[in-house]
Amino acid sequence: MSESISITVNGETRRSTASTIAGLVREIGLKPEKVAVEHNGEIAPRSTLEDVPLKDGDQLEIVHFVGGG
């Protein structure tokens, strides 16, 4: 079982068992290929989301893209 960490996502504190940013994005119901993520004040390139580990206390801003017309 994964250990739960405390992180801040879009200004709200939450618990997560995700080990990477991509895992967190999926955990909250979004697709990693359709988001932009700022991780601790730095833009995380989409190509690295599977590799960037999450740590207790991390702060993320996640914006998802919605298609339409």
Backbone as XML, in Angstrom:
<?xml version="1.0"?>
<chain id="A" units="angstrom">
  <residue number="1" name="MET">
    <atom name="N" x="0.841" y="-1.184" z="0.000"/>
    <atom name="CA" x="0.000" y="0.000" z="0.000"/>
    <atom name="C" x="0.887" y="1.247" z="0.000"/>
  </residue>
  <residue number="2" name="SER">
    <atom name="N" x="0.522" y="2.227" z="-0.827"/>
    <atom name="CA" x="1.299" y="3.455" z="-0.928"/>
    <atom name="C" x="1.049" y="4.355" z="0.273"/>
  </residue>
  <residue number="3" name="GLU">
    <atom name="N" x="2.072" y="5.101" z="0.629"/>
    <atom name="CA" x="1.964" y="6.038" z="1.735"/>
    <atom name="C" x="1.276" y="7.306" z="1.246"/>
  </residue>
  <residue number="4" name="SER">
    <atom name="N" x="0.392" y="7.846" z="2.051"/>
    <atom name="CA" x="-0.327" y="9.070" z="1.722"/>
    <atom name="C" x="0.540" y="10.281" z="2.059"/>
  </residue>
  <residue number="5" name="ILE">
    <atom name="N" x="0.543" y="11.259" z="1.144"/>
    <atom name="CA" x="1.267" y="12.502" z="1.379"/>
    <atom name="C" x="0.283" y="13.663" z="1.348"/>
  </residue>
  <residue number="6" name="SER">
    <atom name="N" x="0.693" y="14.779" z="1.922"/>
    <atom name="CA" x="-0.120" y="15.992" z="1.917"/>
    <atom name="C" x="0.475" y="16.955" z="0.903"/>
  </residue>
  <residue number="7" name="ILE">
    <atom name="N" x="-0.345" y="17.363" z="-0.067"/>
    <atom name="CA" x="0.098" y="18.307" z="-1.098"/>
    <atom name="C" x="-0.961" y="19.382" z="-1.256"/>
  </residue>
  <residue number="8" name="THR">
    <atom name="N" x="-0.602" y="20.458" z="-1.920"/>
    <atom name="CA" x="-1.559" y="21.515" z="-2.212"/>
    <atom name="C" x="-1.779" y="21.551" z="-3.719"/>
  </residue>
  <residue number="9" name="VAL">
    <atom name="N" x="-3.045" y="21.406" z="-4.119"/>
    <atom name="CA" x="-3.403" y="21.425" z="-5.533"/>
    <atom name="C" x="-4.379" y="22.565" z="-5.757"/>
  </residue>
  <residue number="10" name="ASN">
    <atom name="N" x="-3.970" y="23.515" z="-6.594"/>
    <atom name="CA" x="-4.805" y="24.677" z="-6.907"/>
    <atom name="C" x="-5.305" y="25.370" z="-5.640"/>
  </residue>
  <residue number="11" name="GLY">
    <atom name="N" x="-4.396" y="25.496" z="-4.662"/>
    <atom name="CA" x="-4.695" y="26.226" z="-3.437"/>
    <atom name="C" x="-5.390" y="25.425" z="-2.348"/>
  </residue>
  <residue number="12" name="GLU">
    <atom name="N" x="-5.721" y="24.147" z="-2.615"/>
    <atom name="CA" x="-6.411" y="23.328" z="-1.628"/>
    <atom name="C" x="-5.527" y="22.166" z="-1.195"/>
  </residue>
  <residue number="13" name="THR">
    <atom name="N" x="-5.424" y="21.974" z="0.123"/>
    <atom name="CA" x="-4.639" y="20.863" z="0.655"/>
    <atom name="C" x="-5.414" y="19.571" z="0.453"/>
  </residue>
  <residue number="14" name="ARG">
    <atom name="N" x="-4.699" y="18.531" z="0.017"/>
    <atom name="CA" x="-5.324" y="17.224" z="-0.164"/>
    <atom name="C" x="-4.320" y="16.130" z="0.138"/>
  </residue>
  <residue number="15" name="ARG">
    <atom name="N" x="-4.826" y="14.942" z="0.423"/>
    <atom name="CA" x="-3.994" y="13.769" z="0.632"/>
    <atom name="C" x="-3.965" y="12.992" z="-0.675"/>
  </residue>
  <residue number="16" name="SER">
    <atom name="N" x="-2.829" y="12.387" z="-0.974"/>
    <atom name="CA" x="-2.695" y="11.603" z="-2.195"/>
    <atom name="C" x="-1.764" y="10.427" z="-1.956"/>
  </residue>
  <residue number="17" name="THR">
    <atom name="N" x="-2.004" y="9.354" z="-2.688"/>
    <atom name="CA" x="-1.088" y="8.213" z="-2.679"/>
    <atom name="C" x="-0.308" y="8.146" z="-3.987"/>
  </residue>
  <residue number="18" name="ALA">
    <atom name="N" x="-0.495" y="9.128" z="-4.867"/>
    <atom name="CA" x="0.213" y="9.156" z="-6.148"/>
    <atom name="C" x="1.706" y="9.369" z="-5.909"/>
  </residue>
  <residue number="19" name="SER">
    <atom name="N" x="2.521" y="8.713" z="-6.715"/>
    <atom name="CA" x="3.974" y="8.868" z="-6.567"/>
    <atom name="C" x="4.564" y="9.846" z="-7.578"/>
  </residue>
  <residue number="20" name="THR">
    <atom name="N" x="3.798" y="10.161" z="-8.641"/>
    <atom name="CA" x="4.272" y="11.100" z="-9.668"/>
    <atom name="C" x="3.169" y="12.108" z="-9.973"/>
  </residue>
  <residue number="21" name="ILE">
    <atom name="N" x="3.547" y="13.176" z="-10.681"/>
    <atom name="CA" x="2.546" y="14.168" z="-11.083"/>
    <atom name="C" x="1.494" y="13.522" z="-11.978"/>
  </residue>
  <residue number="22" name="ALA">
    <atom name="N" x="1.907" y="12.692" z="-12.938"/>
    <atom name="CA" x="0.944" y="12.038" z="-13.829"/>
    <atom name="C" x="-0.036" y="11.181" z="-13.030"/>
  </residue>
  <residue number="23" name="GLY">
    <atom name="N" x="0.462" y="10.483" z="-12.025"/>
    <atom name="CA" x="-0.408" y="9.671" z="-11.181"/>
    <atom name="C" x="-1.429" y="10.526" z="-10.455"/>
  </residue>
  <residue number="24" name="LEU">
    <atom name="N" x="-1.007" y="11.681" z="-9.968"/>
    <atom name="CA" x="-1.926" y="12.597" z="-9.293"/>
    <atom name="C" x="-2.979" y="13.108" z="-10.265"/>
  </residue>
  <residue number="25" name="VAL">
    <atom name="N" x="-2.552" y="13.490" z="-11.453"/>
    <atom name="CA" x="-3.486" y="13.997" z="-12.458"/>
    <atom name="C" x="-4.565" y="12.946" z="-12.746"/>
  </residue>
  <residue number="26" name="ARG">
    <atom name="N" x="-4.155" y="11.683" z="-12.910"/>
    <atom name="CA" x="-5.129" y="10.608" z="-13.136"/>
    <atom name="C" x="-6.011" y="10.395" z="-11.907"/>
  </residue>
  <residue number="27" name="GLU">
    <atom name="N" x="-5.416" y="10.514" z="-10.721"/>
    <atom name="CA" x="-6.156" y="10.331" z="-9.465"/>
    <atom name="C" x="-7.310" y="11.329" z="-9.358"/>
  </residue>
  <residue number="28" name="ILE">
    <atom name="N" x="-7.114" y="12.541" z="-9.869"/>
    <atom name="CA" x="-8.183" y="13.543" z="-9.777"/>
    <atom name="C" x="-9.083" y="13.548" z="-11.016"/>
  </residue>
  <residue number="29" name="GLY">
    <atom name="N" x="-8.885" y="12.547" z="-11.897"/>
    <atom name="CA" x="-9.815" y="12.354" z="-13.004"/>
    <atom name="C" x="-9.475" y="13.079" z="-14.290"/>
  </residue>
  <residue number="30" name="LEU">
    <atom name="N" x="-8.227" y="13.504" z="-14.430"/>
    <atom name="CA" x="-7.816" y="14.196" z="-15.651"/>
    <atom name="C" x="-6.805" y="13.356" z="-16.418"/>
  </residue>
  <residue number="31" name="LYS">
    <atom name="N" x="-6.559" y="13.733" z="-17.669"/>
    <atom name="CA" x="-5.577" y="13.031" z="-18.499"/>
    <atom name="C" x="-4.287" y="13.843" z="-18.527"/>
  </residue>
  <residue number="32" name="PRO">
    <atom name="N" x="-3.157" y="13.211" z="-18.227"/>
    <atom name="CA" x="-1.881" y="13.943" z="-18.197"/>
    <atom name="C" x="-1.559" y="14.674" z="-19.495"/>
  </residue>
  <residue number="33" name="GLU">
    <atom name="N" x="-2.000" y="14.130" z="-20.628"/>
    <atom name="CA" x="-1.700" y="14.786" z="-21.906"/>
    <atom name="C" x="-2.555" y="16.027" z="-22.172"/>
  </residue>
  <residue number="34" name="LYS">
    <atom name="N" x="-3.527" y="16.290" z="-21.281"/>
    <atom name="CA" x="-4.411" y="17.442" z="-21.473"/>
    <atom name="C" x="-4.322" y="18.454" z="-20.341"/>
  </residue>
  <residue number="35" name="VAL">
    <atom name="N" x="-3.184" y="18.497" z="-19.656"/>
    <atom name="CA" x="-3.029" y="19.454" z="-18.561"/>
    <atom name="C" x="-1.713" y="20.221" z="-18.685"/>
  </residue>
  <residue number="36" name="ALA">
    <atom name="N" x="-1.689" y="21.357" z="-18.018"/>
    <atom name="CA" x="-0.447" y="22.100" z="-17.787"/>
    <atom name="C" x="-0.261" y="22.119" z="-16.280"/>
  </residue>
  <residue number="37" name="VAL">
    <atom name="N" x="0.974" y="21.896" z="-15.834"/>
    <atom name="CA" x="1.226" y="21.772" z="-14.400"/>
    <atom name="C" x="2.384" y="22.665" z="-13.982"/>
  </residue>
  <residue number="38" name="GLU">
    <atom name="N" x="2.144" y="23.420" z="-12.906"/>
    <atom name="CA" x="3.213" y="24.156" z="-12.240"/>
    <atom name="C" x="3.482" y="23.398" z="-10.946"/>
  </residue>
  <residue number="39" name="HIS">
    <atom name="N" x="4.738" y="23.001" z="-10.746"/>
    <atom name="CA" x="5.132" y="22.179" z="-9.595"/>
    <atom name="C" x="6.138" y="22.969" z="-8.776"/>
  </residue>
  <residue number="40" name="ASN">
    <atom name="N" x="5.737" y="23.384" z="-7.588"/>
    <atom name="CA" x="6.598" y="24.182" z="-6.704"/>
    <atom name="C" x="7.156" y="25.408" z="-7.422"/>
  </residue>
  <residue number="41" name="GLY">
    <atom name="N" x="6.293" y="26.087" z="-8.183"/>
    <atom name="CA" x="6.672" y="27.343" z="-8.829"/>
    <atom name="C" x="7.354" y="27.201" z="-10.182"/>
  </residue>
  <residue number="42" name="GLU">
    <atom name="N" x="7.557" y="25.980" z="-10.639"/>
    <atom name="CA" x="8.215" y="25.742" z="-11.932"/>
    <atom name="C" x="7.255" y="24.976" z="-12.849"/>
  </residue>
  <residue number="43" name="ILE">
    <atom name="N" x="7.214" y="25.375" z="-14.126"/>
    <atom name="CA" x="6.404" y="24.637" z="-15.086"/>
    <atom name="C" x="7.025" y="23.258" z="-15.283"/>
  </residue>
  <residue number="44" name="ALA">
    <atom name="N" x="6.202" y="22.224" z="-15.168"/>
    <atom name="CA" x="6.663" y="20.851" z="-15.397"/>
    <atom name="C" x="6.309" y="20.480" z="-16.832"/>
  </residue>
  <residue number="45" name="PRO">
    <atom name="N" x="7.305" y="20.252" z="-17.687"/>
    <atom name="CA" x="6.996" y="19.865" z="-19.070"/>
    <atom name="C" x="6.130" y="18.603" z="-19.102"/>
  </residue>
  <residue number="46" name="ARG">
    <atom name="N" x="5.125" y="18.617" z="-19.964"/>
    <atom name="CA" x="4.188" y="17.495" z="-20.048"/>
    <atom name="C" x="4.922" y="16.179" z="-20.271"/>
  </residue>
  <residue number="47" name="SER">
    <atom name="N" x="6.013" y="16.217" z="-21.038"/>
    <atom name="CA" x="6.760" y="14.991" z="-21.345"/>
    <atom name="C" x="7.426" y="14.385" z="-20.109"/>
  </residue>
  <residue number="48" name="THR">
    <atom name="N" x="7.494" y="15.128" z="-19.002"/>
    <atom name="CA" x="8.167" y="14.628" z="-17.794"/>
    <atom name="C" x="7.206" y="14.249" z="-16.671"/>
  </residue>
  <residue number="49" name="LEU">
    <atom name="N" x="5.906" y="14.418" z="-16.870"/>
    <atom name="CA" x="4.947" y="14.219" z="-15.774"/>
    <atom name="C" x="4.971" y="12.814" z="-15.194"/>
  </residue>
  <residue number="50" name="GLU">
    <atom name="N" x="5.301" y="11.804" z="-16.018"/>
    <atom name="CA" x="5.381" y="10.424" z="-15.526"/>
    <atom name="C" x="6.606" y="10.229" z="-14.630"/>
  </residue>
  <residue number="51" name="ASP">
    <atom name="N" x="7.608" y="11.104" z="-14.768"/>
    <atom name="CA" x="8.884" y="10.926" z="-14.082"/>
    <atom name="C" x="9.087" y="11.817" z="-12.859"/>
  </residue>
  <residue number="52" name="VAL">
    <atom name="N" x="8.278" y="12.878" z="-12.732"/>
    <atom name="CA" x="8.487" y="13.826" z="-11.636"/>
    <atom name="C" x="7.838" y="13.293" z="-10.359"/>
  </residue>
  <residue number="53" name="PRO">
    <atom name="N" x="8.652" y="12.960" z="-9.346"/>
    <atom name="CA" x="8.083" y="12.414" z="-8.115"/>
    <atom name="C" x="7.396" y="13.487" z="-7.268"/>
  </residue>
  <residue number="54" name="LEU">
    <atom name="N" x="6.363" y="13.077" z="-6.558"/>
    <atom name="CA" x="5.691" y="13.966" z="-5.610"/>
    <atom name="C" x="6.252" y="13.721" z="-4.219"/>
  </residue>
  <residue number="55" name="LYS">
    <atom name="N" x="6.358" y="14.816" z="-3.450"/>
    <atom name="CA" x="6.828" y="14.718" z="-2.067"/>
    <atom name="C" x="5.847" y="15.442" z="-1.160"/>
  </residue>
  <residue number="56" name="ASP">
    <atom name="N" x="5.826" y="15.042" z="0.093"/>
    <atom name="CA" x="4.990" y="15.691" z="1.079"/>
    <atom name="C" x="5.272" y="17.196" z="1.064"/>
  </residue>
  <residue number="57" name="GLY">
    <atom name="N" x="4.224" y="18.004" z="1.012"/>
    <atom name="CA" x="4.374" y="19.452" z="1.034"/>
    <atom name="C" x="4.462" y="20.108" z="-0.330"/>
  </residue>
  <residue number="58" name="ASP">
    <atom name="N" x="4.505" y="19.323" z="-1.415"/>
    <atom name="CA" x="4.570" y="19.910" z="-2.759"/>
    <atom name="C" x="3.348" y="20.777" z="-3.021"/>
  </residue>
  <residue number="59" name="GLN">
    <atom name="N" x="3.557" y="21.799" z="-3.863"/>
    <atom name="CA" x="2.476" y="22.678" z="-4.276"/>
    <atom name="C" x="2.356" y="22.623" z="-5.789"/>
  </residue>
  <residue number="60" name="LEU">
    <atom name="N" x="1.130" y="22.360" z="-6.256"/>
    <atom name="CA" x="0.888" y="22.247" z="-7.689"/>
    <atom name="C" x="-0.283" y="23.105" z="-8.104"/>
  </residue>
  <residue number="61" name="GLU">
    <atom name="N" x="-0.181" y="23.644" z="-9.297"/>
    <atom name="CA" x="-1.298" y="24.298" z="-9.971"/>
    <atom name="C" x="-1.519" y="23.474" z="-11.224"/>
  </residue>
  <residue number="62" name="ILE">
    <atom name="N" x="-2.741" y="22.970" z="-11.400"/>
    <atom name="CA" x="-3.052" y="22.129" z="-12.547"/>
    <atom name="C" x="-4.176" y="22.790" z="-13.330"/>
  </residue>
  <residue number="63" name="VAL">
    <atom name="N" x="-3.943" y="22.988" z="-14.616"/>
    <atom name="CA" x="-4.939" y="23.566" z="-15.511"/>
    <atom name="C" x="-5.200" y="22.530" z="-16.590"/>
  </residue>
  <residue number="64" name="HIS">
    <atom name="N" x="-6.479" y="22.231" z="-16.830"/>
    <atom name="CA" x="-6.789" y="21.269" z="-17.897"/>
    <atom name="C" x="-7.422" y="21.982" z="-19.081"/>
  </residue>
  <residue number="65" name="PHE">
    <atom name="N" x="-7.147" y="21.433" z="-20.244"/>
    <atom name="CA" x="-7.628" y="22.004" z="-21.493"/>
    <atom name="C" x="-8.955" y="21.351" z="-21.865"/>
  </residue>
  <residue number="66" name="VAL">
    <atom name="N" x="-9.897" y="22.186" z="-22.278"/>
    <atom name="CA" x="-11.211" y="21.707" z="-22.689"/>
    <atom name="C" x="-11.421" y="22.125" z="-24.135"/>
  </residue>
  <residue number="67" name="GLY">
    <atom name="N" x="-11.748" y="21.152" z="-24.978"/>
    <atom name="CA" x="-12.027" y="21.462" z="-26.383"/>
    <atom name="C" x="-13.451" y="21.944" z="-26.528"/>
  </residue>
  <residue number="68" name="GLY">
    <atom name="N" x="-13.731" y="22.523" z="-27.641"/>
    <atom name="CA" x="-15.089" y="22.981" z="-27.893"/>
    <atom name="C" x="-15.091" y="24.014" z="-28.992"/>
  </residue>
  <residue number="69" name="GLY">
    <atom name="N" x="-16.251" y="24.533" z="-29.251"/>
    <atom name="CA" x="-16.301" y="25.510" z="-30.334"/>
    <atom name="C" x="-17.512" y="26.362" z="-30.252"/>
  </residue>
</chain>
